Amino acid sequence: MRDDLSVSLLVSRAQTGDQQAWNALVERYAPLMWSICHQYDLGGANASDVGQNVWLQLVDHLDKLRNPAALPGWLATTTRRECSRILRASRGPHAAGQLMDVQSIPDAQAAIAEDQLLAAERSAALREAFCQLPPCCQKLIALLLHDPPMRYTQISAQLGIPIGSIGPHRARCLDKLRRHPAIAALINVEAGATARRSSAVVSEHVAAAST
């Protein structure tokens, strides 16, 4: 199965029982789930249990997904819940207050964990949004990101468009990318993370001032 199929199309095919589409979804988003398990200090059998439970829940909810493009966010949220549940089960009821959660681990570690999680989610969202861009936008963005960088004259020659239209065309393509549901959801998540960090910094300053 082609590697660049959109998540919406993969979900649609998986809903009809297409095993290849399901396998493609698992292969594409398993790294995101493993990254979250790592932040909760889960590995081996526990991480496998989390993954299995999340995929089973997706099977149950596959037909109910209103916005298949938001699947990465759904998987991330569900994986976090499963990690917390596994930790509670393994540590017993008296250890509930000791759960290694993004909100309970030290600030420096929480910041690193959140950054790594956002990076994994960002990669999945960008891949999904990029695959749904028109072919002309995909080609332009790929050339603009070429390493080593390409001159506009080279890009113009390859795409067959005037040099002066590259900038406006790029702006339109990036606007399409930003308006994709997966990217829009990710922007909201990152805005929330920034707000939480700002609040934490303010709290630290207030605490320091009151001592």
CORGIJO-V515636 format. One record per helix or strand of 2 or more residues. SS is the DSSP state (H for helix, E for strand). FROM is the first residue (numbers start at 1). TO is the last residue. If there is no record, write none. Layout:
# CORGIJO-V515636
SS;FROM;TO, SS;FROM;TO
This chain:
# CORGIJO-V515636
H;7;15, H;19;39, H;44;64, H;68;91, H;93;98, H;107;131, H;135;144, H;152;159, H;164;179, H;181;210
